[in-house]
Amino acid sequence: MQQALRQLQSRPDAAAAQALLNALGERSAADVDFAQALSAWVIGLQVSHTSFGEVRNTVSGGTQGTVLQVRDVSGPITLGAPPASPPREP
């Protein structure tokens, strides 16, 4: 299994991925504890992927003013013009 993992890391292609999949399957068939741990790990990945991929925003009830609904933001966000400076006294 370690060799299959090293192959995939050095040559990430479908054949290397299939070799690792086969190695994991063989180890899981031979070791119930490993199979259970691998299954729990995969379920954890699925849950974490789902929770990071979903966004649910709700705006309701009359006028809200400015509302911004986003998911992933990288960098500044500017809405409208900057506030006006107070008038100078003469």
Summary of the structure (lengths in Angstrom):
residues: 90
radius of gyration: 26.0
end to end distance: 81.1
largest distance: 88.1
contacts: 135
relative contact order: 0.07
helix: 53%
strand: 0%
